Amino acid sequence: MNIAGQVAFISGANRGIGRAFAEELLRRGAAKVYGGARDPRLIATEGVVPIALDITDPESTRAAAAAAGDVTLLVNNAGIANGQDLVTGELSRIREELETNLIGTLAMTRAFAPILARNGGGGIINVLSAASWMVFPGSGSYAVSKAAAWSMTTAVRMELADQGTQVTGTHVGLVDTELTADVEMEKMSPTEFAQITLDGFEQGLDEVIADDVTRRVKAALAEPPGAFEL
């Protein structure tokens, strides 16, 4: 699916990865790009149509879909990382992560799937993570939410195949955003991540592995649990 001429909607478009996707989509010739954010005034990318969006609020999700009925590409980027251990962490914050990264992403998919069908099938990109397949101390809640979102992506791909919707999951280790500002490790730039993801999407890939860390993580799934080390 070529990006040129498409109408895209990006959740969490006000900063970081979402802003990089908006800029790259426009650079590749997207006809229109909607950007969703809790505060749409924070979306400053020239050429992006701002829309108020809280993906954990069903009414907000429905309103965003109603305002963007010409969409042919949905980029599910919005997400949070609360850094909770599963046994000792705050259960409310674990629930919040699942509500955002899994249920919120699914809610967006459900809201836009009929729109994509009416507009010829289109596509969905789900921004996932190397944490879909690995966990380290302090990442338990985030890893669970991304593993669930990966499984959801696979199921949605199967369910939307008959309407011709391309569903691509993109996985990456660390991207240089506010979310990872305190992490002292090698990070990919948001722009590079958006470029690699959209390259894979245009090639029709079901899954994009954006960096070497993520490739190593996925390869380690065939090994005994705990075999992978950063």
C-alpha positions as a printed NumPy array, in Angstrom:
array([[  0.   ,   0.   ,   0.   ],
       [  1.573,   3.267,  -1.123],
       [  1.468,   6.222,   1.261],
       [  1.078,   8.831,  -1.476],
       [ -2.517,   9.987,  -1.674],
       [ -3.64 ,   8.272,   1.531],
       [ -5.573,   9.944,   4.351],
       [ -3.991,   9.066,   7.691],
       [ -5.006,   9.345,  11.325],
       [ -2.303,   9.157,  14.018],
       [ -3.064,   8.84 ,  17.712],
       [ -0.621,  10.527,  20.071],
       [  0.541,  12.837,  17.289],
       [  1.616,  15.762,  19.447],
       [  5.18 ,  14.583,  20.179],
       [  7.853,  11.935,  19.772],
       [  7.014,   8.969,  17.571],
       [  3.581,  10.275,  16.631],
       [  4.933,  13.608,  15.439],
       [  7.652,  11.819,  13.445],
       [  5.019,   9.653,  11.743],
       [  3.004,  12.753,  10.845],
       [  6.024,  14.472,   9.323],
       [  7.096,  11.383,   7.378],
       [  3.591,  10.676,   6.062],
       [  3.361,  14.217,   4.737],
       [  6.831,  13.945,   3.213],
       [  5.741,  10.794,   1.367],
       [  2.75 ,  12.531,  -0.149],
       [ -0.166,  11.672,   2.115],
       [ -3.178,  13.667,   0.966],
       [ -4.227,  14.491,   4.523],
       [ -2.983,  13.692,   8.015],
       [ -5.18 ,  13.915,  11.109],
       [ -3.401,  14.083,  14.449],
       [ -5.118,  12.975,  17.631],
       [ -4.099,  14.201,  21.097],
       [ -5.771,  14.849,  24.437],
       [ -4.959,  18.514,  23.899],
       [ -5.053,  19.145,  20.136],
       [ -3.494,  22.592,  20.678],
       [ -0.194,  20.776,  21.266],
       [ -0.114,  19.474,  17.692],
       [  2.149,  21.971,  15.976],
       [  3.177,  20.046,  12.849],
       [  2.312,  22.129,   9.795],
       [ -0.246,  20.403,   7.591],
       [ -1.669,  18.142,  10.319],
       [ -5.373,  18.461,  11.151],
       [ -5.651,  18.369,  14.977],
       [ -8.419,  16.359,  16.62 ],
       [ -9.149,  15.971,  20.347],
       [ -8.651,  12.329,  21.307],
       [ -8.397,  10.275,  24.479],
       [ -8.216,   6.639,  23.385],
       [ -9.372,   5.456,  26.828],
       [-12.638,   7.424,  26.469],
       [-15.147,   5.612,  24.205],
       [-17.03 ,   8.814,  23.39 ],
       [-13.809,  10.597,  22.43 ],
       [-12.817,   7.699,  20.189],
       [-16.213,   7.659,  18.465],
       [-16.132,  11.437,  17.964],
       [-12.663,  11.287,  16.416],
       [-13.768,   8.598,  13.973],
       [-16.886,  10.573,  13.076],
       [-14.735,  13.631,  12.32 ],
       [-12.356,  11.686,  10.079],
       [-14.571,   9.641,   7.805],
       [-12.167,   9.813,   4.871],
       [ -9.324,   7.935,   6.61 ],
       [ -7.555,   5.141,   4.727],
       [ -4.643,   4.594,   7.139],
       [ -4.819,   4.394,  10.932],
       [ -1.589,   4.648,  12.944],
       [ -2.202,   3.442,  16.502],
       [  0.687,   5.144,  18.266],
       [ -0.722,   6.467,  21.563],
       [  0.539,   4.594,  24.592],
       [  1.945,   4.925,  28.101],
       [  4.628,   3.245,  30.215],
       [  3.993,   3.243,  33.963],
       [  6.947,   1.038,  34.91 ],
       [  5.123,  -1.237,  37.35 ],
       [  6.271,  -4.618,  38.597],
       [  3.358,  -7.052,  38.423],
       [  3.541,  -8.498,  41.947],
       [  4.35 ,  -5.374,  43.949],
       [  3.294,  -2.535,  41.624],
       [  0.155,  -0.445,  41.896],
       [ -2.714,  -2.426,  40.391],
       [ -4.5  ,   0.754,  39.306],
       [ -1.471,   1.798,  37.246],
       [ -1.194,  -1.676,  35.719],
       [ -4.864,  -1.436,  34.709],
       [ -4.223,   2.026,  33.263],
       [ -1.485,   0.631,  31.035],
       [ -3.702,  -2.192,  29.788],
       [ -6.61 ,   0.211,  29.249],
       [ -4.397,   2.449,  27.119],
       [ -2.001,   0.166,  25.269],
       [ -4.43 ,  -2.708,  24.661],
       [ -8.061,  -1.635,  25.083],
       [ -7.519,   1.898,  23.772],
       [ -5.718,   0.632,  20.69 ],
       [ -8.468,  -1.914,  20.112],
       [-11.137,   0.759,  20.569],
       [ -9.501,   2.87 ,  17.869],
       [ -9.331,  -0.142,  15.572],
       [-12.999,  -0.952,  16.133],
       [-14.022,   2.66 ,  15.509],
       [-12.057,   3.03 ,  12.271],
       [-12.427,  -0.463,  10.776],
       [-15.818,   0.316,   9.16 ],
       [-14.398,   3.578,   7.785],
       [-11.448,   1.75 ,   6.258],
       [-13.822,  -0.799,   4.732],
       [-15.939,   1.942,   3.138],
       [-12.805,   3.59 ,   1.766],
       [-11.466,   0.493,   0.041],
       [ -9.79 ,  -1.455,   2.846],
       [ -6.839,   0.738,   3.707],
       [ -4.406,  -0.132,   6.44 ],
       [ -3.592,  -0.087,  10.147],
       [ -0.166,   0.308,  11.747],
       [  0.127,  -0.673,  15.412],
       [  3.188,   0.695,  17.203],
       [  4.357,  -2.161,  19.414],
       [  7.7  ,  -2.886,  21.08 ],
       [ 10.521,  -5.335,  21.674],
       [  8.765,  -5.61 ,  25.051],
       [  6.094,  -7.629,  23.242],
       [  8.564, -10.526,  23.604],
       [ 10.781,  -9.686,  26.591],
       [ 10.635,  -8.311,  30.122],
       [ 13.179,  -6.912,  32.556],
       [ 12.813,  -5.638,  36.142],
       [ 10.448,  -2.694,  36.286],
       [  8.882,  -3.345,  32.883],
       [  6.341,  -6.021,  33.801],
       [  3.164,  -4.017,  33.276],
       [  4.379,  -2.458,  30.031],
       [  5.555,  -5.818,  28.674],
       [  2.214,  -7.461,  29.441],
       [  0.327,  -4.647,  27.695],
       [  2.527,  -4.817,  24.582],
       [  2.459,  -8.623,  24.428],
       [ -1.33 ,  -8.436,  24.545],
       [ -1.338,  -5.72 ,  21.87 ],
       [  0.832,  -7.94 ,  19.645],
       [ -1.639, -10.8  ,  19.996],
       [ -4.496,  -8.392,  19.326],
       [ -2.743,  -7.166,  16.179],
       [ -2.498, -10.724,  14.878],
       [ -6.182, -11.361,  15.574],
       [ -7.283,  -8.088,  13.979],
       [ -5.21 ,  -8.862,  10.879],
       [ -7.108, -12.125,  10.489],
       [-10.503, -10.557,  11.196],
       [-10.047,  -7.672,   8.734],
       [ -8.501,  -9.686,   5.914],
       [-11.831, -10.095,   4.111],
       [-12.335,  -6.331,   3.886],
       [ -8.857,  -5.904,   2.424],
       [ -7.304,  -4.04 ,   5.349],
       [ -3.534,  -4.376,   5.691],
       [ -2.529,  -4.658,   9.373],
       [  1.126,  -4.116,  10.243],
       [  2.689,  -4.357,  13.683],
       [  5.973,  -2.506,  14.17 ],
       [  8.404,  -3.39 ,  16.961],
       [ 11.373,  -1.425,  18.255],
       [ 13.614,  -1.363,  21.312],
       [ 14.3  ,   2.178,  22.498],
       [ 13.331,   5.343,  20.655],
       [ 14.71 ,   8.716,  21.713],
       [ 11.584,  10.343,  23.165],
       [ 10.448,  11.844,  26.471],
       [  9.354,   8.343,  27.489],
       [ 12.958,   7.078,  27.443],
       [ 14.741,  10.26 ,  28.514],
       [ 16.084,   8.673,  31.712],
       [ 17.305,   5.468,  30.049],
       [ 21.04 ,   5.366,  29.32 ],
       [ 21.12 ,   3.052,  26.303],
       [ 21.423,   3.371,  22.536],
       [ 18.231,   4.767,  21.061],
       [ 16.793,   5.104,  17.571],
       [ 15.531,   8.505,  16.465],
       [ 11.751,   8.833,  16.052],
       [ 12.256,   9.859,  12.43 ],
       [ 14.282,   6.763,  11.594],
       [ 11.715,   4.54 ,  13.292],
       [  8.875,   6.132,  11.322],
       [ 10.817,   5.75 ,   8.07 ],
       [ 11.633,   2.073,   8.665],
       [  8.042,   1.352,   9.664],
       [  6.51 ,   3.073,   6.653],
       [  9.018,   1.387,   4.334],
       [  7.853,  -1.984,   5.666],
       [  4.206,  -0.999,   5.454],
       [  4.585,   0.074,   1.823],
       [  6.231,  -3.296,   1.126],
       [  3.133,  -5.036,   2.545],
       [  4.865,  -6.523,   5.596],
       [  2.714,  -7.884,   8.414],
       [  5.5  ,  -7.181,  10.891],
       [  8.346,  -4.665,  10.957],
       [ 11.405,  -5.274,  13.138],
       [ 13.055,  -1.893,  13.341],
       [ 16.36 ,  -2.501,  15.112],
       [ 18.982,  -5.109,  15.989],
       [ 17.92 ,  -5.39 ,  19.633],
       [ 14.406,  -6.35 ,  18.602],
       [ 15.716,  -8.86 ,  16.053],
       [ 17.764, -10.51 ,  18.808],
       [ 14.796, -10.517,  21.171],
       [ 12.527, -12.214,  18.669],
       [ 15.168, -14.776,  17.713],
       [ 15.523, -15.647,  21.406],
       [ 11.861, -16.718,  21.601],
       [ 12.964, -20.137,  20.362],
       [ 15.396, -20.433,  23.302],
       [ 14.601, -21.399,  26.907],
       [ 12.88 , -18.643,  28.917],
       [ 15.366, -16.112,  30.207],
       [ 17.972, -16.835,  27.547],
       [ 17.959, -13.278,  26.168],
       [ 20.011, -10.577,  27.847],
       [ 20.289,  -6.926,  26.843]])
